[in-house]
Amino acid sequence: MIGEPFRVIEKKWGKEIWYALTKDYCLKKIIINKGHRTSLQYHEKKEETNVIISGKATVIVQYLPTRGFLTYEASPGDFFHFKPGDRHRFEALEDLVMMEASTIHVDDVVRISDDYNREGTNEP
């Protein structure tokens, strides 16, 4: 079946284009504008894989159960898999396009730090 995306969500840092949200998975394109970044976040239930399609990014990750943060410079073809509890953030060094496949827990976001002071940020 050929179709149009069924949902576009504008974000402070860019936008998400949703292609599928079924009972089993979610598929979306994430666009982050150069110089912007997502919140430092984790998910309690959601598991996701992100693959960089175009652009470059700095990716900060804390894979549990380790305690330290790792920093990567990511380019097209690089991908990251996050399990529940893994802390992560993407910062666009260039206009960034990623695809994300995830479980259906699309509202499961715990923000630790956020440049835009969005609700749910767990900053002091």
C-alpha positions in Angstrom: 0.0 0.0 0.0 1.3 3.4 -0.9 0.2 6.3 1.3 1.0 9.5 3.0 2.3 9.9 6.6 -0.6 9.9 8.9 0.8 12.4 11.5 3.3 15.2 11.6 4.3 16.6 15.0 6.2 19.9 15.1 8.8 20.1 17.8 10.9 22.9 19.1 14.0 21.2 17.6 12.4 20.1 14.3 9.6 17.6 13.6 8.5 13.9 13.6 6.7 12.3 10.7 4.8 9.2 11.7 4.3 6.5 9.1 3.0 3.7 11.3 1.6 3.1 14.8 0.2 -0.4 15.0 -0.6 -2.7 17.9 3.0 -4.0 17.6 5.3 -1.1 16.5 5.8 2.5 15.6 7.8 3.9 12.6 8.7 7.5 12.2 11.1 9.9 10.6 12.8 12.4 13.0 14.2 15.7 11.6 16.4 17.7 13.9 17.4 21.2 12.7 21.1 22.1 12.8 22.2 23.4 16.2 19.3 21.9 18.1 19.1 18.8 20.2 16.5 16.5 21.8 16.1 16.3 25.5 18.4 14.1 27.5 15.8 11.4 28.1 15.0 7.7 28.8 12.0 5.5 28.5 10.5 3.2 31.1 8.9 0.8 28.6 9.8 2.0 25.1 12.5 0.3 23.1 13.8 1.9 19.9 16.3 1.8 17.1 17.4 5.0 15.3 19.3 5.1 12.1 20.9 8.2 10.7 19.7 8.8 7.1 21.4 12.2 6.4 23.4 14.8 8.4 25.7 14.5 11.3 25.0 14.4 15.0 26.6 14.2 18.4 24.9 11.3 20.3 25.2 11.1 24.1 24.3 7.7 25.5 24.3 6.1 28.9 23.6 2.4 28.4 22.5 0.8 31.6 23.7 -0.9 33.8 26.9 1.1 33.2 27.2 4.4 34.8 29.2 6.6 32.4 28.0 8.6 29.5 29.5 7.9 26.0 29.7 10.4 23.2 29.7 9.5 19.5 29.9 11.6 16.4 27.3 9.9 14.1 26.9 10.0 10.3 24.6 8.4 7.7 24.3 4.6 8.2 25.1 4.8 12.0 22.4 3.4 14.2 21.7 3.2 17.9 19.5 0.8 19.9 18.0 2.0 23.2 16.4 -0.3 25.8 14.2 1.0 28.6 16.3 3.0 31.0 19.1 3.9 28.5 19.7 7.7 28.6 20.2 9.3 25.3 20.3 12.6 23.4 20.8 13.6 19.7 22.4 17.0 18.8 22.3 18.0 15.1 25.7 19.2 13.9 24.0 19.5 10.4 20.3 19.2 9.5 19.7 15.6 10.7 17.2 13.0 9.4 16.8 9.7 11.2 14.3 6.9 11.0 13.1 5.4 14.3 11.4 2.0 14.8 10.1 1.4 18.3 7.6 -0.3 20.5 4.2 1.4 20.7 4.9 3.3 23.9 5.1 6.7 22.1 4.3 8.8 25.2 6.8 7.2 27.4 9.4 9.9 27.7 11.2 10.9 31.0 13.2 14.1 30.3 16.3 14.6 32.5 17.4 17.8 30.8 15.7 19.9 28.1 16.8 23.1 26.3 13.2 24.1 25.9 11.9 23.7 29.5 9.2 21.3 28.3 6.9 19.7 30.9 8.3 16.6 32.5 11.9 17.8 32.7 13.5 16.4 35.8 15.9 19.2 36.4 16.5 20.8 39.8 
